[in-house]
Amino acid sequence: MSEESTKKLKYFYDFGYNKLGPLLLCFSNWLYSELSKNDINKVFFLARDGYIMKRAFDIVNKNSKIKSSYFYASRRAIIVPSLWEINTKNEIFERIVFNKNISLKNFFKKIGLEDKNLDTIIEKYNYKYEDIIEINNREQRFNDMLEDLFPIIKENAKEERNALKEYIKKEHFEGKVAIVDIGWYGSMQKAFESILDEIDIFGYYFGLVPNCKICKEKSYGFLFDTYKNEANYHKLHYFINNFEFLFLAQHGSVKKFTNLGKEVVFYEYEYNNTNEAIWAKVIQDSAIEYIKNHYRDLIPYEETVNKFFKVFLFPKYKDAKFFGDVQFKDDNFKYIAKPQKIYKYVINPKNLKKDFIDSAWRIGFMKKMFIIPLPYCSINNLIRKIFSTKKDDKNGKKQKNFNNNASI
């Protein structure tokens, strides 16, 4: 192992032990208190983000007063079956959160039709799988195609719903229960409620988007929700991909359930044989080590959250260097923050704008590029303010939005 690799592993170990560990312990204490307050003795941690949360909670829940289970789920596996009850194609966009621009291939994946042969319908409307759909400004031919697809969507959803209900029954997901997930819109909770009858579901999350229309009264966020800490929501926007990387479980995302719920079908694990899988495991294992050593300690909420946020809002060079090298999977793999050498941007300044916009963690991008101490968070805010709504004077078209290309 090279000296650089050793330094990186040590950095991620220290981060997991000193930053993620306290945050997870604080979250687990909050969760235990909330479950006890609402007299809930059965909690399901949803795959994949729930894996590390369950490991942390089980240490706090030493006497096993509350039964915890790891529940194989994903937005696709739970929300697609809920489409069986919709009556119009527009309801699809109320149930599923899409990126503003999405390829047709990924759109089909989101609505559960990736295994269907849709070539005839696509050709009928002169589309290709690689074509990009603008979700908020859908053209008429796309709406017409969706109308043709609507019966297929409903039938597929019905089949998947039947298998999902059998899996749910096998897991004893019934009565008064809690689900735990990373966040952000509570869409899976809504999907569960539409699929299941006579079940009382509470949702607990690291965060819920403030003023989210989907979120119900029995939905609660640790860092932020509709009723508290909206400032934390805006802060997390700056490094959402970094945050989600920390919760990366070591298996592929759940696709669906088959064989009357007896079989769980997974997508291929996108981080197989990658450094990212190793780094995530080091971070999580050291975080769990911290919790085992400190679960009896009183962990102050504000201090713990602020120390964690500080790493990504006001990063040191080593923070930007090591987290910037992490690749995350969106449509394709992208580095969280990996600028080119400054002299290359001097030669071709247009690339700087493109790379900056494409970066998932722009504060880290600037810190990694310039190294010197500057108010990068304030600079990023100023750039967003200038470009996010500014119109091009020459043609009247909007500049490309500078909001983080994140999932919240």
C-alpha positions as a Markdown table, in Angstrom:
| # | Residue | x | y | z |
|---|---|---|---|---|
| 1 | Met | 0.0 | 0.0 | 0.0 |
| 2 | Ser | 1.4 | 3.4 | -1.0 |
| 3 | Glu | 2.0 | 6.2 | 1.6 |
| 4 | Glu | -0.8 | 8.2 | 0.0 |
| 5 | Ser | -3.3 | 5.4 | 0.4 |
| 6 | Thr | -2.2 | 4.9 | 4.0 |
| 7 | Lys | -2.8 | 8.6 | 4.8 |
| 8 | Lys | -6.2 | 8.5 | 3.1 |
| 9 | Leu | -7.3 | 5.4 | 5.2 |
| 10 | Lys | -6.1 | 7.1 | 8.4 |
| 11 | Tyr | -7.9 | 10.3 | 7.5 |
| 12 | Phe | -11.2 | 8.4 | 6.8 |
| 13 | Tyr | -10.8 | 6.4 | 10.1 |
| 14 | Asp | -10.3 | 9.6 | 12.1 |
| 15 | Phe | -13.2 | 11.3 | 10.4 |
| 16 | Gly | -15.5 | 8.3 | 11.1 |
| 17 | Tyr | -14.4 | 8.1 | 14.7 |
| 18 | Asn | -14.4 | 11.8 | 15.5 |
| 19 | Lys | -17.2 | 13.2 | 13.3 |
| 20 | Leu | -19.6 | 10.6 | 12.0 |
| 21 | Gly | -19.5 | 8.5 | 15.2 |
| 22 | Pro | -20.8 | 11.3 | 17.4 |
| 23 | Leu | -23.4 | 12.4 | 14.9 |
| 24 | Leu | -24.7 | 8.8 | 14.6 |
| 25 | Leu | -24.7 | 8.4 | 18.4 |
| 26 | Cys | -26.6 | 11.7 | 18.7 |
| 27 | Phe | -29.1 | 10.5 | 16.1 |
| 28 | Ser | -29.5 | 7.1 | 17.8 |
| 29 | Asn | -30.2 | 8.7 | 21.1 |
| 30 | Trp | -32.8 | 11.0 | 19.5 |
| 31 | Leu | -34.4 | 8.1 | 17.7 |
| 32 | Tyr | -34.6 | 6.0 | 20.9 |
| 33 | Ser | -36.2 | 8.8 | 22.7 |
| 34 | Glu | -38.8 | 9.5 | 20.0 |
| 35 | Leu | -39.7 | 5.8 | 19.7 |
| 36 | Ser | -40.1 | 5.5 | 23.4 |
| 37 | Lys | -42.2 | 8.7 | 23.6 |
| 38 | Asn | -44.6 | 7.4 | 20.9 |
| 39 | Asp | -44.7 | 3.9 | 22.5 |
| 40 | Ile | -43.3 | 2.2 | 19.4 |
| 41 | Asn | -41.6 | -1.1 | 19.9 |
| 42 | Lys | -40.9 | -2.2 | 16.3 |
| 43 | Val | -38.6 | -0.2 | 14.0 |
| 44 | Phe | -37.5 | -1.0 | 10.5 |
| 45 | Phe | -34.3 | 0.5 | 9.0 |
| 46 | Leu | -34.7 | 0.8 | 5.3 |
| 47 | Ala | -31.9 | -0.4 | 3.0 |
| 48 | Arg | -29.5 | 0.9 | 2.0 |
| 49 | Asp | -28.9 | 4.0 | 4.1 |
| 50 | Gly | -30.5 | 2.4 | 7.1 |
| 51 | Tyr | -27.7 | -0.2 | 7.5 |
| 52 | Ile | -25.2 | 1.9 | 9.4 |
| 53 | Met | -28.1 | 3.6 | 11.3 |
| 54 | Lys | -29.3 | 0.2 | 12.5 |
| 55 | Arg | -25.8 | -0.8 | 13.6 |
| 56 | Ala | -25.5 | 2.4 | 15.6 |
| 57 | Phe | -29.0 | 2.2 | 17.1 |
| 58 | Asp | -28.6 | -1.4 | 18.2 |
| 59 | Ile | -25.7 | -0.3 | 20.5 |
| 60 | Val | -27.9 | 2.3 | 22.1 |
| 61 | Asn | -30.8 | -0.1 | 22.3 |
| 62 | Lys | -28.8 | -2.4 | 24.5 |
| 63 | Asn | -31.7 | -4.0 | 26.3 |
| 64 | Ser | -33.6 | -4.7 | 23.0 |
| 65 | Lys | -36.7 | -3.0 | 24.4 |
| 66 | Ile | -37.4 | -2.0 | 20.8 |
| 67 | Lys | -37.2 | -4.7 | 18.1 |
| 68 | Ser | -35.1 | -3.5 | 15.2 |
| 69 | Ser | -35.0 | -5.0 | 11.7 |
| 70 | Tyr | -33.2 | -4.3 | 8.5 |
| 71 | Phe | -35.8 | -4.0 | 5.8 |
| 72 | Tyr | -34.8 | -4.5 | 2.1 |
| 73 | Ala | -36.3 | -1.5 | 0.3 |
| 74 | Ser | -35.5 | 1.3 | -2.1 |
| 75 | Arg | -37.5 | 4.1 | -3.5 |
| 76 | Arg | -37.9 | 2.2 | -6.7 |
| 77 | Ala | -38.9 | -1.1 | -5.0 |
| 78 | Ile | -41.6 | 0.6 | -2.8 |
| 79 | Ile | -42.9 | 3.5 | -4.8 |
| 80 | Val | -43.3 | 1.6 | -8.1 |
| 81 | Pro | -45.8 | -0.8 | -6.6 |
| 82 | Ser | -47.8 | 2.2 | -5.2 |
| 83 | Leu | -48.5 | 3.3 | -8.8 |
| 84 | Trp | -51.1 | 0.6 | -9.0 |
| 85 | Glu | -53.7 | 3.0 | -7.5 |
| 86 | Ile | -53.0 | 6.2 | -9.5 |
| 87 | Asn | -55.7 | 7.4 | -11.9 |
| 88 | Thr | -53.8 | 9.8 | -14.2 |
| 89 | Lys | -50.3 | 10.0 | -15.6 |
| 90 | Asn | -49.7 | 13.3 | -13.8 |
| 91 | Glu | -49.9 | 11.5 | -10.4 |
| 92 | Ile | -46.6 | 9.8 | -11.3 |
| 93 | Phe | -44.9 | 13.1 | -10.8 |
| 94 | Glu | -46.6 | 13.5 | -7.4 |
| 95 | Arg | -45.3 | 10.1 | -6.2 |
| 96 | Ile | -41.8 | 10.1 | -7.7 |
| 97 | Val | -39.1 | 12.7 | -7.3 |
| 98 | Phe | -37.2 | 13.1 | -10.7 |
| 99 | Asn | -34.1 | 15.2 | -11.5 |
| 100 | Lys | -35.1 | 18.2 | -13.6 |
| 101 | Asn | -33.4 | 16.7 | -16.6 |
| 102 | Ile | -33.4 | 12.9 | -16.9 |
| 103 | Ser | -32.6 | 10.4 | -19.7 |
| 104 | Leu | -35.5 | 8.5 | -21.0 |
| 105 | Lys | -33.7 | 5.3 | -20.0 |
| 106 | Asn | -33.5 | 6.4 | -16.4 |
| 107 | Phe | -37.1 | 7.7 | -16.4 |
| 108 | Phe | -38.3 | 4.2 | -17.4 |
| 109 | Lys | -36.1 | 2.8 | -14.6 |
| 110 | Lys | -37.7 | 5.2 | -12.1 |
| 111 | Ile | -41.3 | 4.1 | -13.0 |
| 112 | Gly | -40.4 | 0.4 | -13.1 |
| 113 | Leu | -40.3 | -0.4 | -16.8 |
| 114 | Glu | -36.6 | -0.9 | -17.4 |
| 115 | Asp | -37.1 | -4.6 | -18.1 |
| 116 | Lys | -40.0 | -4.1 | -20.5 |
| 117 | Asn | -39.5 | -4.0 | -24.3 |
| 118 | Leu | -40.7 | -0.5 | -25.1 |
| 119 | Asp | -38.9 | -0.2 | -28.5 |
| 120 | Thr | -42.2 | 0.0 | -30.5 |
| 121 | Ile | -43.7 | 2.8 | -28.4 |
| 122 | Ile | -40.4 | 4.7 | -28.3 |
| 123 | Glu | -40.1 | 4.5 | -32.1 |
| 124 | Lys | -43.7 | 5.6 | -32.5 |
| 125 | Tyr | -42.9 | 8.8 | -30.8 |
| 126 | Asn | -39.5 | 9.3 | -32.4 |
| 127 | Tyr | -37.5 | 9.0 | -29.2 |
| 128 | Lys | -34.2 | 7.3 | -28.2 |
| 129 | Tyr | -33.4 | 5.9 | -24.8 |
| 130 | Glu | -30.5 | 8.4 | -24.5 |
| 131 | Asp | -32.8 | 11.4 | -25.1 |
| 132 | Ile | -33.1 | 13.9 | -22.2 |
| 133 | Ile | -36.5 | 14.7 | -20.8 |
| 134 | Glu | -37.1 | 18.1 | -19.1 |
| 135 | Ile | -39.5 | 17.1 | -16.4 |
| 136 | Asn | -40.8 | 20.5 | -15.5 |
| 137 | Asn | -41.5 | 21.4 | -19.1 |
| 138 | Arg | -42.7 | 18.1 | -20.7 |
| 139 | Glu | -43.4 | 18.3 | -24.4 |
| 140 | Gln | -46.7 | 17.0 | -25.9 |
| 141 | Arg | -45.2 | 14.0 | -27.6 |
| 142 | Phe | -43.8 | 12.8 | -24.3 |
| 143 | Asn | -47.2 | 13.2 | -22.6 |
| 144 | Asp | -48.8 | 11.3 | -25.4 |
| 145 | Met | -46.3 | 8.5 | -25.1 |
| 146 | Leu | -46.9 | 8.4 | -21.3 |
| 147 | Glu | -50.6 | 8.0 | -22.0 |
| 148 | Asp | -49.9 | 4.9 | -24.1 |
| 149 | Leu | -47.6 | 3.6 | -21.4 |
| 150 | Phe | -50.1 | 4.2 | -18.6 |
| 151 | Pro | -51.8 | 0.7 | -18.7 |
| 152 | Ile | -48.3 | -1.0 | -18.8 |
| 153 | Ile | -47.3 | 1.1 | -15.8 |
| 154 | Lys | -50.4 | 0.1 | -13.8 |
| 155 | Glu | -50.1 | -3.6 | -14.6 |
| 156 | Asn | -46.5 | -3.8 | -13.7 |
| 157 | Ala | -47.1 | -1.9 | -10.5 |
| 158 | Lys | -49.9 | -4.3 | -9.6 |
| 159 | Glu | -47.6 | -7.4 | -10.1 |
| 160 | Glu | -44.8 | -5.8 | -8.0 |
| 161 | Arg | -47.3 | -4.8 | -5.3 |
| 162 | Asn | -48.5 | -8.3 | -4.8 |
| 163 | Ala | -44.9 | -9.6 | -4.3 |
| 164 | Leu | -44.1 | -6.7 | -2.0 |
| 165 | Lys | -47.1 | -7.3 | 0.2 |
| 166 | Glu | -46.0 | -10.9 | 0.7 |
| 167 | Tyr | -42.5 | -9.8 | 1.6 |
| 168 | Ile | -44.0 | -7.3 | 4.1 |
| 169 | Lys | -46.1 | -10.0 | 5.6 |
| 170 | Lys | -43.1 | -12.2 | 6.0 |
| 171 | Glu | -41.2 | -9.4 | 7.8 |
| 172 | His | -44.2 | -8.8 | 10.2 |
| 173 | Phe | -44.4 | -5.2 | 9.1 |
| 174 | Glu | -47.8 | -4.6 | 10.7 |
| 175 | Gly | -49.5 | -2.7 | 13.5 |
| 176 | Lys | -47.8 | 0.3 | 14.9 |
| 177 | Val | -44.3 | 0.6 | 13.4 |
| 178 | Ala | -41.5 | 3.0 | 12.6 |
| 179 | Ile | -39.4 | 3.3 | 9.5 |
| 180 | Val | -36.0 | 4.9 | 9.5 |
| 181 | Asp | -34.2 | 6.3 | 6.5 |
| 182 | Ile | -31.8 | 9.0 | 5.5 |
| 183 | Gly | -34.6 | 11.3 | 4.0 |
| 184 | Trp | -35.4 | 13.5 | 2.2 |
| 185 | Tyr | -39.0 | 13.7 | 1.0 |
| 186 | Gly | -40.8 | 11.0 | 2.9 |
| 187 | Ser | -42.0 | 9.5 | -0.4 |
| 188 | Met | -41.4 | 5.9 | 0.7 |
| 189 | Gln | -43.5 | 6.4 | 3.8 |
| 190 | Lys | -46.3 | 7.7 | 1.6 |
| 191 | Ala | -45.9 | 4.7 | -0.7 |
| 192 | Phe | -46.1 | 2.2 | 2.3 |
| 193 | Glu | -49.3 | 3.9 | 3.5 |
| 194 | Ser | -50.9 | 3.6 | 0.0 |
| 195 | Ile | -50.0 | -0.1 | -0.2 |
| 196 | Leu | -50.9 | -1.2 | 3.3 |
| 197 | Asp | -54.2 | -1.2 | 5.1 |
| 198 | Glu | -54.7 | -0.7 | 8.9 |
| 199 | Ile | -51.1 | 0.1 | 9.7 |
| 200 | Asp | -49.8 | 3.0 | 11.8 |
| 201 | Ile | -46.5 | 4.2 | 10.3 |
| 202 | Phe | -44.2 | 6.7 | 11.9 |
| 203 | Gly | -41.2 | 7.9 | 9.8 |
| 204 | Tyr | -37.9 | 9.0 | 11.3 |
| 205 | Tyr | -35.2 | 10.6 | 9.1 |
| 206 | Phe | -31.9 | 12.3 | 9.2 |
| 207 | Gly | -33.7 | 15.1 | 7.5 |
| 208 | Leu | -37.0 | 16.0 | 5.8 |
| 209 | Val | -37.2 | 18.8 | 3.2 |
| 210 | Pro | -39.0 | 21.8 | 4.9 |
| 211 | Asn | -42.5 | 22.4 | 3.5 |
| 212 | Cys | -42.5 | 19.1 | 1.7 |
| 213 | Lys | -46.0 | 18.3 | 0.4 |
| 214 | Ile | -45.5 | 14.6 | 0.7 |
| 215 | Cys | -44.5 | 14.6 | 4.4 |
| 216 | Lys | -47.2 | 13.6 | 6.9 |
| 217 | Glu | -47.7 | 14.6 | 10.5 |
| 218 | Lys | -46.0 | 11.4 | 11.7 |
| 219 | Ser | -42.8 | 12.2 | 9.9 |
| 220 | Tyr | -39.8 | 13.6 | 11.9 |
| 221 | Gly | -36.3 | 14.8 | 10.9 |
| 222 | Phe | -33.3 | 14.8 | 13.1 |
| 223 | Leu | -31.3 | 17.6 | 11.4 |
| 224 | Phe | -34.3 | 19.4 | 10.0 |
| 225 | Asp | -37.9 | 19.1 | 9.0 |
| 226 | Thr | -41.0 | 21.2 | 8.4 |
| 227 | Tyr | -41.0 | 22.5 | 11.9 |
| 228 | Lys | -37.3 | 23.0 | 12.8 |
| 229 | Asn | -33.8 | 23.9 | 11.7 |
| 230 | Glu | -34.5 | 24.9 | 8.1 |
| 231 | Ala | -31.0 | 26.5 | 8.2 |
| 232 | Asn | -29.5 | 23.0 | 8.5 |
| 233 | Tyr | -31.3 | 22.0 | 5.3 |
| 234 | His | -29.7 | 24.8 | 3.3 |
| 235 | Lys | -26.3 | 23.9 | 4.8 |
| 236 | Leu | -26.6 | 20.2 | 3.8 |
| 237 | His | -27.3 | 21.3 | 0.2 |
| 238 | Tyr | -23.6 | 22.2 | -0.1 |
| 239 | Phe | -22.4 | 18.6 | 0.4 |
| 240 | Ile | -25.3 | 16.2 | 0.0 |
| 241 | Asn | -23.3 | 13.7 | -2.1 |
| 242 | Asn | -20.5 | 13.6 | 0.6 |
| 243 | Phe | -23.2 | 12.9 | 3.2 |
| 244 | Glu | -24.9 | 10.1 | 1.3 |
| 245 | Phe | -21.6 | 8.5 | 0.6 |
| 246 | Leu | -21.1 | 8.1 | 4.4 |
| 247 | Phe | -24.2 | 5.8 | 4.5 |
| 248 | Leu | -23.2 | 3.6 | 1.7 |
| 249 | Ala | -24.2 | -0.1 | 2.4 |
| 250 | Gln | -22.1 | -2.9 | 1.0 |
| 251 | His | -24.8 | -4.3 | -1.4 |
| 252 | Gly | -26.6 | -3.1 | -4.5 |
| 253 | Ser | -29.8 | -1.2 | -4.4 |
| 254 | Val | -33.1 | -3.2 | -4.1 |
| 255 | Lys | -34.8 | -3.5 | -7.4 |
| 256 | Lys | -38.0 | -5.4 | -6.6 |
| 257 | Phe | -39.5 | -8.5 | -5.1 |
| 258 | Thr | -40.4 | -11.6 | -7.0 |
| 259 | Asn | -41.7 | -15.2 | -6.4 |
| 260 | Leu | -44.4 | -14.0 | -4.0 |
| 261 | Gly | -42.0 | -11.9 | -2.0 |
| 262 | Lys | -39.6 | -14.8 | -1.3 |
| 263 | Glu | -36.8 | -13.4 | -3.5 |
| 264 | Val | -35.2 | -9.9 | -3.3 |
| 265 | Val | -33.8 | -8.7 | -6.7 |
| 266 | Phe | -30.9 | -6.3 | -6.4 |
| 267 | Tyr | -29.2 | -4.0 | -8.9 |
| 268 | Glu | -25.5 | -4.7 | -9.3 |
| 269 | Tyr | -23.5 | -3.1 | -6.5 |
| 270 | Glu | -22.2 | 0.0 | -8.3 |
| 271 | Tyr | -19.1 | 0.2 | -6.0 |
| 272 | Asn | -17.8 | -3.4 | -6.4 |
| 273 | Asn | -14.0 | -3.5 | -6.3 |
| 274 | Thr | -13.7 | 0.2 | -5.8 |
| 275 | Asn | -11.8 | 2.3 | -3.3 |
| 276 | Glu | -15.1 | 4.0 | -2.4 |
| 277 | Ala | -16.4 | 0.7 | -0.9 |
| 278 | Ile | -13.2 | 0.4 | 1.2 |
| 279 | Trp | -13.3 | 4.0 | 2.4 |
| 280 | Ala | -17.0 | 3.9 | 3.3 |
| 281 | Lys | -16.4 | 0.7 | 5.3 |
| 282 | Val | -13.5 | 2.3 | 7.2 |
| 283 | Ile | -15.6 | 5.4 | 8.0 |
| 284 | Gln | -18.5 | 3.3 | 9.2 |
| 285 | Asp | -16.6 | 0.8 | 11.2 |
| 286 | Ser | -14.7 | 3.6 | 13.0 |
| 287 | Ala | -17.9 | 5.4 | 13.7 |
| 288 | Ile | -19.4 | 2.2 | 15.3 |
| 289 | Glu | -16.2 | 1.9 | 17.3 |
| 290 | Tyr | -16.7 | 5.3 | 18.7 |
| 291 | Ile | -20.4 | 4.5 | 19.6 |
| 292 | Lys | -19.3 | 1.3 | 21.4 |
| 293 | Asn | -16.8 | 3.4 | 23.4 |
| 294 | His | -19.1 | 6.3 | 24.2 |
| 295 | Tyr | -22.8 | 5.2 | 24.1 |
| 296 | Arg | -23.2 | 6.1 | 27.8 |
| 297 | Asp | -22.0 | 9.6 | 27.2 |
| 298 | Leu | -24.2 | 12.7 | 26.9 |
| 299 | Ile | -23.7 | 13.9 | 23.3 |
| 300 | Pro | -24.7 | 17.6 | 22.8 |
| 301 | Tyr | -26.8 | 18.1 | 19.7 |
| 302 | Glu | -25.7 | 21.6 | 18.5 |
| 303 | Glu | -22.0 | 21.1 | 19.2 |
| 304 | Thr | -22.0 | 17.7 | 17.4 |
| 305 | Val | -23.9 | 18.9 | 14.4 |
| 306 | Asn | -21.8 | 22.0 | 14.0 |
| 307 | Lys | -18.5 | 20.1 | 14.2 |
| 308 | Phe | -19.7 | 17.7 | 11.5 |
| 309 | Phe | -21.0 | 20.5 | 9.2 |
| 310 | Lys | -17.8 | 22.5 | 9.7 |
| 311 | Val | -15.8 | 19.8 | 7.9 |
| 312 | Phe | -17.7 | 20.4 | 4.7 |
| 313 | Leu | -18.6 | 24.1 | 5.0 |
| 314 | Phe | -15.2 | 25.3 | 6.1 |
| 315 | Pro | -12.9 | 22.4 | 4.9 |
| 316 | Lys | -9.2 | 22.2 | 5.6 |
| 317 | Tyr | -7.1 | 21.2 | 2.5 |
| 318 | Lys | -6.9 | 17.6 | 3.6 |
| 319 | Asp | -10.8 | 17.4 | 3.8 |
| 320 | Ala | -11.1 | 18.8 | 0.3 |
| 321 | Lys | -8.3 | 16.5 | -1.0 |
| 322 | Phe | -9.5 | 13.2 | 0.4 |
| 323 | Phe | -13.3 | 13.7 | 0.1 |
| 324 | Gly | -12.8 | 15.3 | -3.3 |
| 325 | Asp | -11.3 | 12.1 | -4.6 |
| 326 | Val | -14.5 | 10.1 | -3.9 |
| 327 | Gln | -16.6 | 9.2 | -6.9 |
| 328 | Phe | -20.3 | 9.0 | -6.6 |
| 329 | Lys | -22.8 | 7.4 | -9.0 |
| 330 | Asp | -25.4 | 9.6 | -10.6 |
| 331 | Asp | -26.2 | 8.7 | -14.2 |
| 332 | Asn | -22.4 | 8.2 | -14.4 |
| 333 | Phe | -19.6 | 8.2 | -11.9 |
| 334 | Lys | -18.3 | 11.7 | -11.0 |
| 335 | Tyr | -15.8 | 13.0 | -8.6 |
| 336 | Ile | -17.2 | 14.9 | -5.7 |
| 337 | Ala | -14.6 | 17.7 | -6.1 |
| 338 | Lys | -11.6 | 17.2 | -8.5 |
| 339 | Pro | -10.5 | 20.4 | -10.2 |
| 340 | Gln | -7.8 | 20.4 | -12.9 |
| 341 | Lys | -4.5 | 22.2 | -12.4 |
| 342 | Ile | -5.0 | 26.0 | -12.4 |
| 343 | Tyr | -2.8 | 26.5 | -15.4 |
| 344 | Lys | -5.2 | 24.4 | -17.5 |
| 345 | Tyr | -8.0 | 26.7 | -16.6 |
| 346 | Val | -5.9 | 29.7 | -17.5 |
| 347 | Ile | -5.5 | 28.1 | -21.0 |
| 348 | Asn | -9.2 | 27.2 | -21.2 |
| 349 | Pro | -11.3 | 29.2 | -18.7 |
| 350 | Lys | -14.5 | 27.8 | -20.1 |
| 351 | Asn | -13.6 | 24.4 | -18.6 |
| 352 | Leu | -13.4 | 26.1 | -15.1 |
| 353 | Lys | -17.1 | 27.1 | -15.3 |
| 354 | Lys | -18.1 | 23.7 | -16.6 |
| 355 | Asp | -16.1 | 21.7 | -14.0 |
| 356 | Phe | -17.3 | 24.0 | -11.2 |
| 357 | Ile | -21.0 | 23.6 | -12.2 |
| 358 | Asp | -20.6 | 19.8 | -12.5 |
| 359 | Ser | -18.9 | 19.5 | -9.1 |
| 360 | Ala | -21.0 | 18.0 | -6.3 |
| 361 | Trp | -19.2 | 19.9 | -3.6 |
| 362 | Arg | -18.2 | 23.3 | -4.9 |
| 363 | Ile | -16.8 | 24.6 | -1.6 |
| 364 | Gly | -14.4 | 21.6 | -1.7 |
| 365 | Phe | -13.7 | 22.2 | -5.3 |
| 366 | Met | -12.4 | 25.7 | -4.7 |
| 367 | Lys | -10.5 | 24.8 | -1.6 |
| 368 | Lys | -8.8 | 21.9 | -3.4 |
| 369 | Met | -7.9 | 24.2 | -6.3 |
| 370 | Phe | -6.7 | 27.3 | -4.5 |
| 371 | Ile | -5.5 | 25.7 | -1.2 |
| 372 | Ile | -5.1 | 29.1 | 0.6 |
| 373 | Pro | -7.6 | 30.1 | 3.3 |
| 374 | Leu | -10.5 | 32.0 | 1.8 |
| 375 | Pro | -14.2 | 32.3 | 2.7 |
| 376 | Tyr | -15.2 | 29.7 | 0.1 |
| 377 | Cys | -18.7 | 29.2 | 1.5 |
| 378 | Ser | -19.4 | 32.9 | 1.1 |
| 379 | Ile | -17.8 | 32.9 | -2.4 |
| 380 | Asn | -20.0 | 30.0 | -3.4 |
| 381 | Asn | -23.1 | 31.8 | -2.2 |
| 382 | Leu | -22.1 | 34.9 | -4.2 |
| 383 | Ile | -21.6 | 32.9 | -7.3 |
| 384 | Arg | -25.0 | 31.1 | -6.9 |
| 385 | Lys | -26.7 | 34.5 | -6.3 |
| 386 | Ile | -25.2 | 35.9 | -9.5 |
| 387 | Phe | -25.8 | 33.0 | -11.8 |
| 388 | Ser | -28.8 | 31.0 | -10.5 |
| 389 | Thr | -31.5 | 33.3 | -11.9 |
| 390 | Lys | -29.5 | 35.6 | -14.1 |
| 391 | Lys | -30.6 | 35.8 | -17.7 |
| 392 | Asp | -28.4 | 36.0 | -20.7 |
| 393 | Asp | -28.7 | 39.6 | -22.1 |
| 394 | Lys | -28.1 | 38.5 | -25.6 |
| 395 | Asn | -30.8 | 35.9 | -26.1 |
| 396 | Gly | -33.0 | 36.1 | -23.0 |
| 397 | Lys | -32.4 | 32.5 | -22.1 |
| 398 | Lys | -31.7 | 31.5 | -18.5 |
| 399 | Gln | -28.2 | 30.6 | -17.5 |
| 400 | Lys | -27.7 | 27.1 | -16.3 |
| 401 | Asn | -28.8 | 26.8 | -12.7 |
| 402 | Phe | -26.0 | 26.8 | -10.2 |
| 403 | Asn | -28.0 | 24.9 | -7.5 |
| 404 | Asn | -26.2 | 21.8 | -6.4 |
| 405 | Asn | -27.0 | 18.8 | -8.6 |
| 406 | Ala | -28.1 | 17.0 | -5.5 |
| 407 | Ser | -31.0 | 14.8 | -4.5 |
| 408 | Ile | -32.6 | 17.3 | -2.1 |
